[in-house]
Amino acid sequence: MNETLRVAVIGAGRMGADHIQRLSRRIHGAEVAAVVDVDLARARAAIEGIPDAVALADAEEALNNGDVNAVLIATPGFLHEDILLRALEQDLPILCEKPLTPDAASAWRIVQAEEKLGRKRIQVGFMRRYDAEYAKLGELVQNKDMGELLMLHCAHRNPDTPPGFTNAMLITDSVVHEFDAIRFLTGEEITSVQVRLGKATKNAPQGQHDPQHVLIETSSGVLADVEIYVNARFGYEVATQASFEDGIVNIGGDSGPYVRRAGRWGGEVTPSFIERFGTAYDVEVQAWVDAAARGGIGGPSAWDGYATAACCEAGVQAQKSGEKVNVRLNPKPDLYS
């Protein structure tokens, strides 16, 4: 397809609103045709200043709108499956924020539906793949100039968590990004997950054990560990250290201006994922738009969404048992090979 993408954005919360502004102001070859939210007032507020866009309260109405030829899904994950299946029925390009769906069984149903369609239509929103530092580290792994990658040490720290952020969500909402990043960097599937619960912060709400230490192994034996710390108070930080045979690479550390002034020194920590990965989101959405114009996708596939869902299930099981849990995957369809 060579026409401008007329995108229906499903969900006008924080992530959806950010994508609406991105599509309207910074992305070439696409524009917002409709915004859907159960809170119609929020949908109307989101389209202010966007010519010809309509506010709707029902995703089905947007999918049946003849002015819509692409879908960006930014609703909570439990709502994704029905929207994805309907969009696949209409053979529309889809960008679906993570998770693809909340569990491996429903994610597999999406994979099967797309396989039946016969071509990849779903791109999953794992934005770290589009971050310049992650991309460079991926190149270093692939070209083997520093020898084989042996280990990855990851830190994922949030200042705090919103109400209702459960203990399982440390895995399903946060470490899910590390699962995909590890798969992206290594080009391998994750085979096992273990979660260790040590000393907990007093700042965690009731029902959360924070921080946690997640141990991961890939099919070739690359070991990775993740410190997930979601009430770290100081700001938002995502960092990775990669150990190669012939060197060490660090990404995601402190960056930006380092200032000495008025008897003080230092810099600033990004307050949230929006600031830390804002450029990566721009690159991600533009890649989706450009690929959709060619009839394809520009990044992580439905298979990647399924595989990370399986990793999350293993991770939540490991949280509860303390044991190493194997990741179980169905055979990979030829469409994703």
C-alpha positions as CSV (number, residue, x, y, z in Angstrom):
1,M,0.0,0.0,0.0
2,N,1.3,3.4,-0.9
3,E,-1.4,5.6,0.5
4,T,-1.1,7.6,3.7
5,L,-1.8,5.5,6.8
6,R,-5.0,6.7,8.4
7,V,-4.5,5.3,11.9
8,A,-7.1,4.5,14.5
9,V,-5.4,4.8,17.9
10,I,-7.2,2.5,20.3
11,G,-6.7,3.8,23.8
12,A,-6.1,7.4,24.8
13,G,-4.3,6.9,28.1
14,R,-0.7,8.0,28.7
15,M,0.9,5.8,26.0
16,G,-1.9,6.3,23.5
17,A,-1.9,10.1,24.0
18,D,1.9,10.1,23.4
19,H,1.5,8.1,20.2
20,I,-1.3,10.5,19.0
21,Q,1.0,13.5,19.4
22,R,3.8,11.5,17.7
23,L,1.7,10.6,14.7
24,S,0.4,14.1,14.4
25,R,3.7,16.0,14.7
26,R,6.7,13.9,13.9
27,I,5.8,10.8,11.8
28,H,5.8,11.0,8.0
29,G,3.4,9.1,5.9
30,A,0.7,8.7,8.6
31,E,-2.0,10.7,10.4
32,V,-4.6,10.1,13.0
33,A,-8.0,9.3,11.6
34,A,-9.7,8.2,14.8
35,V,-9.1,7.9,18.6
36,V,-11.0,5.3,20.6
37,D,-11.4,5.3,24.4
38,V,-14.1,4.1,26.7
39,D,-13.9,7.6,28.2
40,L,-15.2,9.5,25.2
41,A,-14.3,12.9,26.8
42,R,-10.7,11.7,26.9
43,A,-10.8,10.6,23.3
44,R,-12.3,14.0,22.3
45,A,-9.5,15.8,24.2
46,A,-6.9,13.7,22.5
47,I,-8.0,14.8,19.0
48,E,-8.1,18.5,19.7
49,G,-6.2,20.3,16.9
50,I,-6.1,17.2,14.7
51,P,-8.0,17.9,11.5
52,D,-10.6,15.3,10.4
53,A,-9.9,13.0,13.3
54,V,-13.0,11.5,15.1
55,A,-13.4,10.5,18.7
56,L,-15.1,7.1,19.3
57,A,-16.0,5.0,22.3
58,D,-15.9,1.6,20.5
59,A,-13.0,-0.1,18.7
60,E,-15.4,-2.0,16.4
61,E,-16.8,1.4,15.1
62,A,-13.2,2.5,14.3
63,L,-12.3,-0.7,12.5
64,N,-15.5,-0.3,10.4
65,N,-14.7,3.3,9.6
66,G,-13.9,3.5,5.9
67,D,-11.4,6.3,6.6
68,V,-9.2,3.9,8.7
69,N,-6.6,1.7,7.1
70,A,-4.2,1.0,10.1
71,V,-4.5,0.4,13.8
72,L,-2.3,1.3,16.8
73,I,-3.4,-0.5,19.9
74,A,-2.5,1.2,23.2
75,T,-5.2,-0.2,25.5
76,P,-4.5,-2.4,28.6
77,G,-3.2,-5.9,27.5
78,F,-6.3,-7.8,28.4
79,L,-8.3,-6.0,25.7
80,H,-5.8,-6.7,22.9
81,E,-6.9,-10.1,21.7
82,D,-10.3,-9.2,20.3
83,I,-9.0,-6.0,18.7
84,L,-6.1,-7.9,17.1
85,L,-8.4,-10.6,15.7
86,R,-10.8,-8.1,14.2
87,A,-8.0,-6.0,12.7
88,L,-6.4,-9.2,11.2
89,E,-9.8,-10.1,9.7
90,Q,-9.7,-6.8,7.8
91,D,-6.0,-7.3,6.9
92,L,-4.9,-4.0,8.4
93,P,-1.4,-3.0,9.5
94,I,-1.2,-3.2,13.3
95,L,1.2,-1.7,15.8
96,C,0.3,-3.3,19.2
97,E,1.9,-2.0,22.4
98,K,3.3,-4.7,24.6
99,P,2.1,-7.1,25.7
100,L,0.7,-8.7,22.6
101,T,-1.8,-10.4,25.0
102,P,-1.5,-11.1,28.7
103,D,-0.7,-14.9,28.4
104,A,0.9,-17.4,26.1
105,A,-2.3,-19.2,25.2
106,S,-4.0,-16.1,23.8
107,A,-0.8,-14.9,22.2
108,W,-0.5,-18.2,20.4
109,R,-4.1,-17.8,19.1
110,I,-3.0,-14.5,17.6
111,V,0.1,-16.2,16.0
112,Q,-2.2,-18.8,14.5
113,A,-4.6,-16.2,13.1
114,E,-1.8,-14.3,11.5
115,E,-0.3,-17.5,10.1
116,K,-3.7,-18.3,8.6
117,L,-3.7,-14.9,7.0
118,G,-0.4,-15.8,5.4
119,R,1.6,-12.6,6.0
120,K,2.9,-10.6,9.0
121,R,0.6,-7.7,9.9
122,I,1.4,-7.3,13.6
123,Q,4.3,-5.3,14.9
124,V,4.7,-5.4,18.7
125,G,5.8,-2.3,20.6
126,F,9.1,-3.3,22.1
127,M,10.7,0.1,21.7
128,R,14.2,-0.8,23.1
129,R,15.1,-2.4,19.8
130,Y,15.0,1.1,18.3
131,D,17.2,2.8,20.9
132,A,20.5,3.8,19.5
133,E,22.5,2.2,22.3
134,Y,20.7,-1.1,22.1
135,A,21.0,-1.1,18.4
136,K,24.8,-0.6,18.6
137,L,25.1,-3.3,21.2
138,G,23.2,-5.6,18.9
139,E,25.6,-4.9,16.1
140,L,28.6,-5.7,18.4
141,V,27.0,-9.1,19.3
142,Q,26.3,-9.9,15.6
143,N,29.7,-8.9,14.1
144,K,31.7,-10.7,16.9
145,D,34.5,-8.1,16.8
146,M,34.8,-8.6,20.6
147,G,34.3,-12.4,20.4
148,E,31.2,-14.2,21.7
149,L,28.7,-12.6,24.0
150,L,28.9,-14.5,27.3
151,M,26.7,-12.7,29.9
152,L,24.3,-9.7,30.2
153,H,23.8,-7.8,33.4
154,C,20.6,-5.6,33.3
155,A,19.1,-3.0,35.7
156,H,15.5,-1.8,35.3
157,R,14.6,0.9,37.9
158,N,11.4,2.9,38.2
159,P,10.9,5.8,40.7
160,D,7.6,4.3,41.9
161,T,4.5,2.3,40.7
162,P,0.9,3.3,40.1
163,P,-1.9,2.0,42.2
164,G,-2.8,-1.6,41.5
165,F,0.8,-2.6,40.3
166,T,0.9,-6.2,41.5
167,N,3.9,-8.3,42.4
168,A,3.4,-10.3,39.2
169,M,3.5,-7.1,37.2
170,L,7.2,-6.7,38.1
171,I,7.6,-9.5,35.6
172,T,4.8,-9.0,33.2
173,D,4.9,-5.2,32.9
174,S,8.6,-4.5,33.5
175,V,10.9,-7.5,33.0
176,V,9.0,-8.3,29.8
177,H,11.2,-5.6,28.2
178,E,14.3,-7.4,29.3
179,F,13.0,-10.7,28.0
180,D,12.6,-9.1,24.6
181,A,15.9,-7.2,24.7
182,I,17.8,-10.3,25.6
183,R,16.1,-12.2,22.8
184,F,16.9,-9.3,20.4
185,L,20.5,-9.0,21.5
186,T,21.3,-12.7,21.4
187,G,19.1,-13.7,18.5
188,E,18.1,-16.7,20.6
189,E,15.1,-17.9,22.6
190,I,15.2,-17.9,26.4
191,T,15.1,-21.4,27.9
192,S,14.7,-20.8,31.6
193,V,13.9,-18.2,34.2
194,Q,14.5,-18.1,38.0
195,V,13.5,-15.3,40.4
196,R,15.2,-14.6,43.7
197,L,13.5,-12.5,46.4
198,G,16.0,-10.9,48.8
199,K,15.8,-7.9,51.1
200,A,12.8,-5.7,50.3
201,T,12.5,-1.9,50.3
202,K,10.2,-0.3,52.8
203,N,8.9,1.9,49.9
204,A,7.1,-1.0,48.2
205,P,3.3,-1.0,48.6
206,Q,1.6,-3.9,50.3
207,G,1.7,-7.1,48.2
208,Q,4.9,-6.2,46.3
209,H,8.3,-7.7,47.0
210,D,10.7,-5.1,45.6
211,P,13.4,-5.4,44.3
212,Q,13.8,-8.8,42.7
213,H,16.6,-10.6,41.0
214,V,15.8,-12.5,37.8
215,L,18.2,-15.1,36.3
216,I,17.8,-16.0,32.7
217,E,19.5,-18.5,30.3
218,T,19.3,-18.6,26.5
219,S,19.5,-21.6,24.1
220,S,23.3,-21.3,23.6
221,G,24.0,-20.8,27.3
222,V,24.2,-17.0,27.5
223,L,23.5,-16.0,31.1
224,A,21.6,-12.8,32.0
225,D,20.5,-11.3,35.2
226,V,18.0,-8.5,35.8
227,E,17.7,-6.3,38.8
228,I,14.1,-5.2,38.7
229,Y,13.5,-2.4,41.2
230,V,10.2,-0.5,40.7
231,N,10.2,1.8,43.7
232,A,13.8,3.1,43.5
233,R,12.7,6.7,44.1
234,F,15.6,8.5,42.4
235,G,14.2,8.3,38.8
236,Y,13.9,6.0,35.8
237,E,17.0,4.0,34.7
238,V,17.5,1.2,32.3
239,A,21.0,-0.1,31.8
240,T,22.8,-3.1,30.5
241,Q,26.4,-4.4,30.8
242,A,27.5,-7.0,28.2
243,S,30.5,-9.3,28.9
244,F,32.2,-10.5,25.7
245,E,35.2,-12.8,25.3
246,D,37.4,-9.7,24.5
247,G,35.8,-6.8,26.3
248,I,32.9,-5.2,28.2
249,V,30.2,-2.9,26.9
250,N,27.9,-0.7,29.0
251,I,24.8,1.0,27.7
252,G,22.1,3.1,29.3
253,G,24.1,4.8,32.0
254,D,24.1,8.4,33.0
255,S,24.1,10.7,30.1
256,G,23.4,14.3,29.2
257,P,25.1,17.5,30.5
258,Y,27.4,17.0,33.5
259,V,27.3,20.4,35.3
260,R,29.5,22.0,37.9
261,R,27.8,25.1,39.3
262,A,27.3,27.0,42.5
263,G,29.3,24.5,44.6
264,R,27.5,21.5,43.2
265,W,28.1,19.0,40.5
266,G,26.0,16.4,38.6
267,G,23.3,15.9,36.0
268,E,19.7,14.8,35.8
269,V,18.0,11.4,35.8
270,T,15.1,10.9,33.4
271,P,11.8,10.8,35.3
272,S,10.1,8.1,33.2
273,F,10.2,5.8,30.1
274,I,8.7,8.5,28.0
275,E,11.8,10.7,28.3
276,R,14.3,7.9,28.3
277,F,13.0,6.2,25.2
278,G,11.2,9.1,23.4
279,T,13.5,9.0,20.4
280,A,13.3,5.2,20.2
281,Y,9.4,5.5,20.1
282,D,9.7,7.9,17.2
283,V,12.0,5.6,15.3
284,E,9.8,2.6,16.1
285,V,6.6,4.2,14.8
286,Q,8.3,5.5,11.7
287,A,9.7,2.1,11.0
288,W,6.1,0.6,11.3
289,V,4.7,3.3,9.0
290,D,7.4,2.8,6.4
291,A,7.1,-1.0,6.5
292,A,3.3,-0.9,6.3
293,A,3.7,1.2,3.0
294,R,5.6,-1.8,1.6
295,G,3.0,-4.3,3.0
296,G,5.2,-5.6,5.8
297,I,6.2,-4.9,9.4
298,G,9.2,-3.0,10.7
299,G,10.1,-4.8,13.9
300,P,9.1,-7.3,16.5
301,S,6.5,-9.8,15.3
302,A,3.6,-11.6,16.8
303,W,6.0,-14.5,17.4
304,D,8.1,-12.2,19.5
305,G,5.0,-11.2,21.5
306,Y,4.1,-14.8,22.0
307,A,7.7,-15.8,23.1
308,T,7.9,-13.0,25.6
309,A,4.4,-13.9,27.0
310,A,5.8,-17.5,27.5
311,C,8.8,-16.0,29.3
312,C,6.5,-13.9,31.5
313,E,4.5,-17.0,32.5
314,A,7.7,-18.8,33.4
315,G,8.8,-15.8,35.4
316,V,5.6,-15.5,37.4
317,Q,5.8,-19.2,38.2
318,A,9.4,-18.8,39.2
319,Q,8.4,-15.8,41.5
320,K,6.1,-18.1,43.4
321,S,8.3,-21.2,43.6
322,G,11.8,-19.8,43.7
323,E,12.8,-22.6,41.4
324,K,14.3,-22.5,37.8
325,V,11.3,-22.7,35.4
326,N,11.7,-23.8,31.8
327,V,10.1,-21.7,29.1
328,R,7.8,-23.7,26.9
329,L,7.2,-22.7,23.3
330,N,5.2,-24.2,20.5
331,P,7.1,-24.9,17.2
332,K,7.9,-21.7,15.4
333,P,5.7,-21.3,12.2
334,D,7.5,-20.9,8.9
335,L,5.9,-17.4,8.6
336,Y,8.3,-16.2,11.3
337,S,11.5,-18.1,10.3
